[in-house]
Amino acid sequence: MALLDHLGITVADLDQGRARFDPVLTALGYERGGADHHSASWNNGDETEIIIYTWDDDTTPHRHGRIGWQHLAFALPSREEVDRLHDLSLAAGWTAVRDPKEYPRYTARYYASFLEDADGIRIEFMHNPPAGA
């Protein structure tokens, strides 16, 4: 089975993108990778790499619900970690779309929060333990 190798995300301002993504990704265990005048990256050892880019002058933010990017969800080991990463993201400049809460429409155990940055990039922190856990 093929696994996700890397994910590239275009942001309007690279410095602001670094300021928003770095605290979140390092808290999730990613390490800073390469950086230059138009990109910065984080990796999880030999696993998935996340790269932010800035390329041109089109600074129109993405709007959630349009064709294209939906959101990136990070599975966390506990509700407390969802709460912690949610608060850390708010401090890094993300905006809460939905504060941490249960989502029984997904499963009876699903607990998540959703945040968005100034470019319209949306992330989710979620905890969904197996049934009976």
Phi, psi and omega in degrees: 000135177281136177254159178294121181273312179206161180229124177255134181231127177269132179239158181287321184228118185296318180297316177294322178299315177300316182297328180277315186280324186301310180299322181291309184292322178292326176293333178276359177100003176283150177250147177297137177249219181286160177207147173213198186287349179228010178200161173212147182224159175223147179223163180244070185066231178270009182267206188303136175252139176245128184235133170252143182231157164225132189235314189223191184269002179283101183255020178293120180295151173291145175246122181305135179101344175281163177300134182123218183307134175253283174193165178246123182253133177251121178280128183242156187282351182201163174297323180298323177291323175301312180299316182297312181292327176299309180296318178299319179295319177301317180294334180272001176107002175284158178248136179290129171267314174219125177293162181304132177195172177279147177234078183295344177291339176273297170210167179292346184250000188285124180229128187204163170225154180232136180226160181219146177261180184295340178271000181086010178283126184249136175235157177230140169248126185222151174228122181219079183294155178300153177304137179083359181282000000 
